[in-house]
Amino acid sequence: MTETPTLEQVLVSVEGHAATVTLNRPEQRNPLSSIMLRDLAAALRWCQGEPDVRVVVLTGAGDRAFCAGADLSSFDGGMTDLERHRSRDLFVDLFALMDSLGKPIVGRINGHALAGGLGLACACDLLVSTDTATFGTPEINVGIWPMMIQAILSRNLPRKVLLEMEMLGDRWTATQLQGLGLINRVVPHDQLDSAVKEIVDKLAKKSPLAMRLGRESFYRQQDMEFRAALAYLHSQFTLVTLTEDSKEGIKAFFEKREPDFKGR
């Protein structure tokens, strides 16, 4: 494994097959500045390129906030309107990278996830949240709309719920959003790490190749017409059954032992 990248506003650490990517500006509630977005993309690309990394945990430093949203001041700095518009490509590129990462991303929601922070959480595959965290899209309260994260939110939340969230700008609790299917686990803060570890350990034991092909198929088929999705998934099933991991998994099942997946 190559050395973890040294970044200005993001920390990367590895334990076993899991890499933890941490937004590291806790005093400012881990806002998505232009530097933070570039650092996040660099960290995730490193994780993507490391074969030994099978799972990524995304979290925020401190215990106040996972991410409070965009750091609007970092996108100004004397920019022209066109430059400001193009700078928001950083959001687009990050969310596209997370979608195509090829490895499961577990969001460790250690505090509030608001605006762009909620979008970042929704871009994760699974979410484990402390029971004191709140979530919301408060943009409407300052005369803005959460355009940059709406495509992600609309694929994770029921329509009426999302419209209420966007139109009223109120905060929602972790328990409320667990009830709506957005959050997988809600736990007291002192149980957050153990709950995340339980999921990460299970994910790390799965075939990384089946995980990559399956995760990719899940996100690609969601926007396909129904019959096109069926045909695509048919071809992907054939592909996954041709892998060495598939053969090892079936063999281990009949031999009543744990499979030894190699990612091939």
Secondary structure, 3 states (H helix, E strand, C coil): CCCCCCCCCEEEEEECCEEEEEECCHHHCCCECHHHHHHHHHHHHHHHHCCCCCEEEEEECCCCEEECCECHHHHCCCCCHHHHHHHCHHHHHHHHHHHCCCCCEEEEECCEEECHHHHHHHCCCEEEEECCCEEECHHHHHCCCCHHHHHHHCCCCCHHHHHHHHHHCCEEEHHHHHHCCCCCEEECHHHHHHHHHHHHHHHHHCCHHHHHHHHHHHHHHCCCCHHHHHHHHHHHHHHHHCCHHHHHHHHHHHCCCCCCCCCC
